[in-house]
Amino acid sequence: MSELPFMRRKKIIDVLEKTDYADVAYLSNLFNVSDMTIRRDLEKLEKNGEVIRVYGGAKLITKSVYEATIEERLNINKKEKMAIAKKAAELIEDGDVIAFDASSTALEVSKLIKDRNKLTVITNNINIAIELSDAPNIIVILLGGFLRAKSLSLIGASIKKQLESIYIDKAFISSKALNYTEGLTDATIDEGEAKQALIEKANNVFVLVDLTKIGKLAFFQVCGKDKIDKIITGKHDLLSEEQDEVLKNFRDQGIEVIVADD
C-alpha cells in the first residue's frame, strides 16, 4: 500500500528539521514518488505555513539558522580541525598556487605554511590575508567584494571576474555539509558562490570536513562529487553507519579520503 500523503508530508518536515534545505529530486527519490507528487506536497505545506519553497526545493519557514562568528567556529571541534589542517598543510609544496575559502579550517591551514617558498595564496578570507602578511616568501592575493562581517570574508560577483585569468593548483574548501548525492553544500548563497568560483579555477580540489558535516545537507550546492579530488577528515570513532557509508561511497567513486590523526 502506498503511503498516505499526510504521512509523507509529515516525514518531509522531519527531513527538513535535520537539514537546512532539501530539493525536489532528493525528496522524490527518498519517498519513491514522482517529482510532481513532491511539488504538490510542498505546495500544501507552504499553504499551511510550514515550509517555504526555494531554488527547486524547500526549507522550513520557521527555522532560524544561527550563523556562528569566525571565533566561535574556530572552537567547534577544534582538535579535529587542527588535525585536518596539519594533514592539508602537508599537501602544499613550494611554488604552489593555492586557494583558501573563508572557512575556519582553512584559517588553521594558513597558520602552518608560513615556511613555504614561492607560494601564492588566493583567498577571500581577510583573516588568512592578515595571518600570512608576515610570511616573506608568500604572495597573498586578497579577492575583493562586499564584506560579510560574521566570517570576515569578501563576497560578490566581482570574485569570479577577478579569477578569470588566474589558475590555481590546489583549492582547500570547507563548507556546511557534505553528502554523496549532492556533494558539498553551504548555508548561504554568497559564500557558496565564492567557493564555486575558486573550485572552477582549481586543478585539484581538497574538501576539508569534520564529523559534524559528513552526511549532512545544506541550502546551496557548492559542487557535486565530480569536482572533488580528495576529502580530508579527522579520525573519530563516532561516525554513524550512514556517515561511514557516505565516505565509503566517495572511496568507491575513486575519490581519496584522507583520515588525519588527532
N, C-alpha and C positions, 0 to 999 in steps of 0.2 A: 504494500500500500504506500502510495506517495505521501510525503509529509504535508500536513496541513499548512496553508500559507501563514497563519498567525504564529504557528510554532517556528517556522523558518525565519519569520521576521524577528522573533524573539532571539533566535540564535545569531542573526545578523548583528543585533545590538550587542550580544555577548562578544562577538568578534571585534566590534569597534571599541568596546571597553578595553581591549587588550592592545589595540594598535591606534596609531594616530589617523590612519586612513586605510580604506580598502577599495579596490576598483571592481568594476562590474565583472571583468573576466575572472578575477580571483574568486569572487563570491559564487559565480555560476559554476565554476569548476569544483569549489568546495561543497556545494549543495547538489551538484549534478542536475542542474536545471538550465534552461536557456538564458541567454543574456536578457531577453525581453522579460522573462519572469522576474529576474532580479531588478530590472528597471522599474517594474510595477511595484515590487516590494519597497524599493527605495522611495518611489513616489508616494506610496501610502505612509511610510514612516516620516517623510518630510511633511506631509499634510498634518500628521499627528504631532509635529513639532519635536520629533526625536532626533532627526538627522538633518544635515544639510548636504545637498548633492553638489559635488565639485569635481572638476577635471576627470570625468569619466567614472566617478565612484562616489563615495560618501564618507563623511566623518560625523561624529556626534556633535550636535549643535550645542549641547550643554557642557561639553568637555572643555575645560580651561587648561591649556598646556603651559606649564611654567617653564620658562627658559632660564637656565642657570647662568650665572656670570662665569667668565673665564676662570676666576679664582675658585669658585665653587666646583666647576668641572675638573679642575686640576686635582682636587681632593677626593673625587669619586674613583674608587678602585685604583688608588694611586700606585700601590705596589705593582699591580699587574700592568698598568700603563708604563711604568718605568722599565719593566722587563721588556715589554713590546718595543719601547723606544730604543733600548740598547740593541736589540736584535735588528731593528730597522737601520740604526746608525752603522752597523757592520756592513750593510749593503751599499753604503755611499763611499765612492772612491775619489781620489784626487782627479781633478779635471772634469768631473761630472757637472751637468746642468740639471739641477733638481728643482722640484716644486713642492711646496707645502701649502696645505689649506689652512683654514682658521681654527683647526681643532686643538684641543688641549694636548692630545698625544703628539701631534706634530711639533708643538712647542717644546715638549720634552726631548724629542729627537734633536732639535736645533741646539740644545744645550750640550750635546755630546759630539758635535762635529767641528768645533772651533779650531781643531788642529789640522784640518784638511787644507790642501794646497790647490790653488787654481780652481776653486769651486765657485759655481754660480748658483745662487739661490733665488728662486722666483716665488713670491708669495703675496697674498692679500691680507696677511696676518701682521698687524702692527707690532705685536709683542715679539714675534720672531725677528722682525727687522731690527728692533731695539736689542734683542738678545745677541744678534750677530754683528752689531755695529762696531764692536772692538776686535773682531777677528780679522787680522791684517791680510790674510790670503783668500778671503771670501768676498765675492762681489754679490751684493744684495740688490735685487730689483723688486721694489715695492709697487705692486699694481695699484692704481688709483681708482677711486669711485666714491660712493656715498658711505659714510661711516655708520656701522652698526655698533652701538655703544656696548651692548651686552657681551659681544665676542671680541670687541676691538678689531673688527675686520672691515675691509673695504669691499663693497659690492656694487653691482650695476652693469649695464650693457657695455660700458667702456672697457671692462676687463677683457672680454672676448676680443674687442678691437685691438687692444694693446698686445695680445698674444698672437696676432696674425702672422708675424714674421719671426716668431720665436719657436725653437724646437727644444723639447725637454727630454732628457734621457730617462729620468725616473720621477714619478709623481707619488707622493706619500699622502694618502687621503683617508680620512676617517669620516664618520657620519653617525646619524642617529640609530640606524638599523641596517642589518644585512640578512637577507634570506636568499635561498637558492632560486626561487621562482622569479622574484622581482629584482634581485641584485641589491645594489646599495641604494638606500633611500634616506631622505632627510626630512626634518620637521618644517623647514622653511624654504620657500621657492628661491629667494635671493641668494642664500648660502648655497643651495643646491646648484643653481646655475653657475656660480663661481667655481664650484668643484668640477662641474661638467666642462667648463672652458679649459681648465688645467688638464683634465683627463684627455680631452680631444687632441691636445698638442704633445702628449707624452708617448714615448716609445714603450715604456713599462709602467704599469700602474700597480702600486702596492697598497692594499687596503689594510688599515690598522684598526682592529676591533677587539674590545674586551668582552667579557662574558655577558654584560648587560645588553649587548647589541645583537648577538647571534640569534637568528631565527625570528627576529622582530621585523615589523613593517611600519614605515613612517609615511608621511603625507606625499612627498615628492620624490620621484625616481631620479636618482643621480646618474646611474649607469646600470646596464644589465651585466650578467656574468661574463658575457663575451668580451668585455672591456678590461676584465680583471686578470692580471698575470700572477700575482701572489697575494695570499692573505696571511697576515701576521697577527697571531692572537697569543694570549697568555696560557700558561699551564695551570689547569684547575681541575678539581675533582667534582665540581658541582654542575657540570653540563647535564641538562635533561636529555632524555632519549631523542627528543625532537631536535635539540641543538646538535647533538652528536651526529644525527642523520644529515643535518644541513652541511656540516663540514665534510662528511663522507661523500655527499653528492658533489661538492666542489672538487674534491680529490678525483672522483670518478670522471669528472669533466676535463681533467688534465690540469687543473689549477692547483699550484703548490700551496699547501697550508703549512706555515712555519709556526711551530709552537715555542714560545720564548719561556725559558725557565725563570722562576722568580728571582 
